[in-house]
Amino acid sequence: MKESTPIKLTPTEFSLLKYLMLNRNQVLTHSKILKEVWGVGYQHKMQYLRTYINSLHKKNRT
């Protein structure tokens, strides 16, 4: 990927990436990330996090 090439993100992908970047020097638990990005009711929805992290990885490779 070229640095000048924009990557199209969904609103959730953007929120996740933004949260990770703003907290890059901290150890974050899965439940903390899920709570902050998706909300309190999603703290145990591990598959959401896996799916969106995978999506970000794929978009970064192209």
Secondary structure, DSSP 4 states (H G I P E B T S, - for coil): --TTS-----HHHHHHHHHHHHTTTS---HHHHHHHHT-GGGTT-HHHHHHHHHHHHHHHH-
